[in-house]
């Protein structure tokens, strides 16, 4: 365990700084304190863990994926948040601006060499830096793919039937399946929520909060 090599006094000192710990570290600290039966005031730690568990159960951390869950009378509906959509839109716009600045920098750099301009080290480094912005601009375009892939996205369970609306290739398609077709799959460092062969969400398997959020979502969608 994370704290097995710590002394009792060290654990008490760490307890005093529990608010600075990750959720996983808090859980490990709580378990180690209980295992050793250390007499210490763990009220603040217990409250922090309880609050986090409630937020996970409420699916609050779906926002980390850019989604939100709404519980309805006969099930649950998951859609993309407006904030995530606007973040991607702004990212694409910034990406285009940075890309064209970098493209203009490449053109200027090429013409500088063609014309045989005499450039000092600073000016040459600056022109290379501006030209390199074209690659940074490319990195912003991942938002464009998300906008396209998740346009019209909806994942729901109504009366035991799971429905996934998502853009596959070009058009939005609707897939309906049984709850048993929904499962979590681990692929190297990722954890995936899948419906049959289709990947719905992908998360970092090293993030306990995100993993538990997907587990909780899977339970709700299955009606468990």
Kinemage of the C-alpha trace (Angstrom):
@kinemage 1
@onewidth
@group {chain A} dominant
@subgroup {mainchain}
@vectorlist {calphas} color= white
{ca unk a 1} P 0.000 0.000 0.000
{ca unk a 2} L 0.978 3.614 -0.544
{ca unk a 3} L 1.654 4.397 3.139
{ca unk a 4} L 2.767 1.021 4.469
{ca unk a 5} L 6.348 2.209 4.994
{ca unk a 6} L 5.347 5.346 6.930
{ca unk a 7} L 5.489 5.631 10.707
{ca unk a 8} L 2.376 6.363 12.729
{ca unk a 9} L 3.556 9.905 13.412
{ca unk a 10} L 4.186 10.480 9.719
{ca unk a 11} L 0.670 9.296 8.907
{ca unk a 12} L -0.775 11.729 11.431
{ca unk a 13} L 1.269 14.554 9.843
{ca unk a 14} L -0.028 13.576 6.388
{ca unk a 15} L -3.564 13.474 7.792
{ca unk a 16} L -3.190 17.129 8.688
{ca unk a 17} L -2.634 17.888 4.995
{ca unk a 18} L -5.320 15.562 3.605
{ca unk a 19} L -6.902 18.328 1.517
{ca unk a 20} L -3.740 18.432 -0.617
{ca unk a 21} L -3.868 14.713 -1.427
{ca unk a 22} L -5.362 13.094 -4.496
{ca unk a 23} L -8.537 11.076 -4.029
{ca unk a 24} L -6.617 7.829 -4.379
{ca unk a 25} L -4.083 8.961 -1.774
{ca unk a 26} L -6.903 9.921 0.592
{ca unk a 27} L -8.453 6.471 0.266
{ca unk a 28} L -5.118 4.785 0.911
{ca unk a 29} L -4.483 6.990 3.929
{ca unk a 30} L -7.918 6.210 5.369
{ca unk a 31} L -7.366 2.480 4.927
{ca unk a 32} L -3.913 2.561 6.493
{ca unk a 33} L -5.126 4.557 9.496
{ca unk a 34} L -7.933 2.044 10.052
{ca unk a 35} L -5.622 -0.936 9.565
{ca unk a 36} L -3.265 0.320 12.254
{ca unk a 37} L -6.109 1.560 14.486
{ca unk a 38} L -4.335 4.889 14.958
{ca unk a 39} L -6.171 7.202 17.344
{ca unk a 40} L -6.515 10.349 15.244
{ca unk a 41} L -9.281 12.731 14.225
{ca unk a 42} L -10.173 11.615 10.700
{ca unk a 43} L -13.422 13.594 10.439
{ca unk a 44} L -12.070 15.957 7.782
{ca unk a 45} L -10.577 13.098 5.737
{ca unk a 46} L -13.770 11.053 6.006
{ca unk a 47} L -15.846 14.037 4.911
{ca unk a 48} L -13.598 14.711 1.923
{ca unk a 49} L -13.871 11.092 0.783
{ca unk a 50} L -17.639 11.004 1.364
{ca unk a 51} L -18.095 14.220 -0.656
{ca unk a 52} L -15.990 12.869 -3.529
{ca unk a 53} L -17.868 9.557 -3.540
{ca unk a 54} L -21.185 11.411 -3.703
{ca unk a 55} L -19.934 13.518 -6.624
{ca unk a 56} L -18.837 10.355 -8.428
{ca unk a 57} L -22.205 8.722 -7.768
{ca unk a 58} L -23.953 11.832 -9.074
{ca unk a 59} L -21.802 11.580 -12.243
{ca unk a 60} L -20.495 15.113 -11.687
{ca unk a 61} L -17.128 14.179 -13.185
{ca unk a 62} L -18.621 13.371 -16.561
{ca unk a 63} L -17.874 17.035 -17.204
{ca unk a 64} L -14.197 16.038 -17.342
{ca unk a 65} L -15.138 14.157 -20.517
{ca unk a 66} L -17.244 17.084 -21.747
{ca unk a 67} L -20.591 15.431 -21.000
{ca unk a 68} L -23.476 15.667 -18.535
{ca unk a 69} L -26.047 13.186 -17.275
{ca unk a 70} L -29.713 13.899 -16.699
{ca unk a 71} L -31.814 11.450 -14.748
{ca unk a 72} L -35.320 11.159 -16.109
{ca unk a 73} L -38.394 9.312 -14.865
{ca unk a 74} L -37.637 6.056 -16.660
{ca unk a 75} L -33.877 6.188 -17.110
{ca unk a 76} L -30.874 8.414 -17.790
{ca unk a 77} L -29.724 10.566 -20.722
{ca unk a 78} L -26.108 11.632 -21.399
{ca unk a 79} L -25.363 14.539 -23.736
{ca unk a 80} L -22.455 16.854 -24.474
{ca unk a 81} L -22.131 20.021 -22.402
{ca unk a 82} L -22.395 23.431 -24.046
{ca unk a 83} L -19.132 24.398 -22.374
{ca unk a 84} L -17.304 21.508 -24.078
{ca unk a 85} L -18.794 22.448 -27.440
{ca unk a 86} L -17.773 26.088 -27.107
{ca unk a 87} L -14.320 25.085 -25.873
{ca unk a 88} L -13.817 23.036 -29.030
{ca unk a 89} L -15.186 25.837 -31.245
{ca unk a 90} L -12.833 28.397 -29.684
{ca unk a 91} L -9.970 25.899 -29.913
{ca unk a 92} L -10.577 25.379 -33.627
{ca unk a 93} L -10.729 29.141 -34.265
{ca unk a 94} L -7.481 29.710 -32.328
{ca unk a 95} L -5.945 26.761 -34.139
{ca unk a 96} L -6.781 28.293 -37.513
{ca unk a 97} L -5.308 31.648 -36.486
{ca unk a 98} L -2.098 30.069 -35.160
{ca unk a 99} L -1.878 27.771 -38.196
{ca unk a 100} L -2.073 30.650 -40.693
{ca unk a 101} L 0.438 32.709 -38.685
{ca unk a 102} L 2.781 29.711 -38.836
{ca unk a 103} L 2.092 29.194 -42.548
{ca unk a 104} L 2.906 32.833 -43.205
{ca unk a 105} L 6.085 32.365 -41.166
{ca unk a 106} L 7.113 29.400 -43.316
{ca unk a 107} L 6.558 31.432 -46.486
{ca unk a 108} L 8.623 34.335 -45.117
{ca unk a 109} L 11.380 31.935 -44.067
{ca unk a 110} L 11.508 30.291 -47.498
{ca unk a 111} L 11.642 33.643 -49.294
{ca unk a 112} L 14.365 34.819 -46.923
{ca unk a 113} L 16.550 31.886 -48.030
{ca unk a 114} L 15.592 32.246 -51.697
{ca unk a 115} L 16.420 35.968 -51.714
{ca unk a 116} L 19.635 35.365 -49.824
{ca unk a 117} L 18.717 37.756 -47.040
{ca unk a 118} L 21.376 38.229 -44.412
{ca unk a 119} L 19.805 37.280 -41.107
{ca unk a 120} L 21.301 37.563 -37.666
{ca unk a 121} L 20.898 34.643 -35.248
{ca unk a 122} L 18.064 36.303 -33.343
{ca unk a 123} L 16.015 37.102 -36.471
{ca unk a 124} L 16.561 33.608 -37.873
{ca unk a 125} L 15.508 32.006 -34.583
{ca unk a 126} L 12.419 34.214 -34.490
{ca unk a 127} L 11.422 33.259 -38.032
{ca unk a 128} L 11.865 29.562 -37.234
{ca unk a 129} L 9.751 30.011 -34.077
{ca unk a 130} L 6.944 31.684 -36.036
{ca unk a 131} L 7.100 28.984 -38.712
{ca unk a 132} L 6.852 26.267 -36.054
{ca unk a 133} L 3.456 27.660 -34.996
{ca unk a 134} L 1.966 25.748 -37.920
{ca unk a 135} L 2.480 22.527 -35.938
{ca unk a 136} L 0.931 24.037 -32.802
{ca unk a 137} L -2.045 25.083 -34.923
{ca unk a 138} L -2.489 21.479 -36.011
{ca unk a 139} L -2.744 20.373 -32.382
{ca unk a 140} L -5.828 22.568 -31.914
{ca unk a 141} L -7.676 20.749 -34.683
{ca unk a 142} L -8.439 17.770 -32.423
{ca unk a 143} L -11.379 19.889 -31.276
{ca unk a 144} L -12.727 19.818 -34.823
{ca unk a 145} L -12.816 16.023 -34.739
{ca unk a 146} L -14.650 16.045 -31.404
{ca unk a 147} L -17.165 18.571 -32.729
{ca unk a 148} L -17.808 16.353 -35.722
{ca unk a 149} L -17.838 13.019 -33.881
{ca unk a 150} L -20.110 14.160 -31.045
{ca unk a 151} L -22.471 16.440 -32.951
{ca unk a 152} L -25.949 15.249 -31.979
{ca unk a 153} L -24.531 12.759 -29.469
{ca unk a 154} L -26.920 11.161 -27.012
{ca unk a 155} L -26.589 8.085 -24.824
{ca unk a 156} L -29.633 6.924 -22.923
{ca unk a 157} L -31.313 4.094 -21.124
{ca unk a 158} L -35.067 4.258 -21.231
{ca unk a 159} L -37.065 1.351 -19.893
{ca unk a 160} L -34.059 -0.974 -20.104
{ca unk a 161} L -33.149 -0.220 -23.728
{ca unk a 162} L -29.808 1.484 -24.328
{ca unk a 163} L -29.721 3.906 -27.252
{ca unk a 164} L -26.571 5.519 -28.664
{ca unk a 165} L -26.849 8.407 -31.118
{ca unk a 166} L -23.488 9.304 -32.597
{ca unk a 167} L -21.913 10.340 -35.864
{ca unk a 168} L -20.372 7.322 -37.557
{ca unk a 169} L -18.346 8.208 -40.670
{ca unk a 170} L -20.539 11.025 -42.054
{ca unk a 171} L -24.097 10.828 -40.755
{ca unk a 172} L -25.583 10.491 -37.293
{ca unk a 173} L -26.755 6.959 -36.641
{ca unk a 174} L -28.721 5.399 -33.839
{ca unk a 175} L -27.770 2.107 -32.213
{ca unk a 176} L -30.050 0.294 -29.815
{ca unk a 177} L -28.849 -2.568 -27.653
{ca unk a 178} L -29.496 -4.519 -24.501
{ca unk a 179} L -27.898 -3.530 -21.207
{ca unk a 180} L -25.725 -6.644 -21.379
{ca unk a 181} L -24.035 -5.213 -24.506
{ca unk a 182} L -22.632 -2.329 -22.448
{ca unk a 183} L -19.306 -2.962 -20.728
{ca unk a 184} L -15.982 -1.478 -19.639
{ca unk a 185} L -12.829 -2.558 -21.418
{ca unk a 186} L -9.213 -1.785 -20.501
{ca unk a 187} L -6.774 -1.163 -23.331
{ca unk a 188} L -3.186 -0.503 -22.171
{ca unk a 189} L -3.428 2.817 -20.275
{ca unk a 190} L -7.029 3.532 -21.273
{ca unk a 191} L -10.384 2.416 -19.952
{ca unk a 192} L -13.228 2.399 -22.472
{ca unk a 193} L -16.977 2.361 -22.105
{ca unk a 194} L -18.239 0.326 -25.040
{ca unk a 195} L -21.573 -0.637 -26.505
{ca unk a 196} L -20.873 -3.780 -28.447
{ca unk a 197} L -17.929 -2.905 -30.688
{ca unk a 198} L -18.492 0.851 -30.494
{ca unk a 199} L -16.390 2.974 -28.114
{ca unk a 200} L -18.493 5.579 -26.323
{ca unk a 201} L -15.942 7.138 -23.965
{ca unk a 202} L -12.226 6.693 -23.414
{ca unk a 203} L -10.510 7.657 -20.173
{ca unk a 204} L -7.128 7.452 -18.489
{ca unk a 205} L -7.131 4.203 -16.501
{ca unk a 206} L -4.677 5.773 -14.030
{ca unk a 207} L -7.309 8.292 -12.935
{ca unk a 208} L -9.321 6.651 -10.173
{ca unk a 209} L -12.020 9.349 -10.260
{ca unk a 210} L -12.576 8.990 -14.005
{ca unk a 211} L -12.518 5.192 -13.800
{ca unk a 212} L -15.059 5.155 -10.974
{ca unk a 213} L -17.199 7.677 -12.870
{ca unk a 214} L -17.362 5.386 -15.901
{ca unk a 215} L -18.114 2.428 -13.637
{ca unk a 216} L -20.967 4.355 -12.017
{ca unk a 217} L -22.307 5.448 -15.405
{ca unk a 218} L -22.227 1.860 -16.646
{ca unk a 219} L -24.205 0.766 -13.571
{ca unk a 220} L -26.842 3.434 -14.123
{ca unk a 221} L -27.186 2.649 -17.800
{ca unk a 222} L -27.623 -1.008 -16.922
{ca unk a 223} L -30.201 -0.095 -14.307
{ca unk a 224} L -28.183 -1.588 -11.452
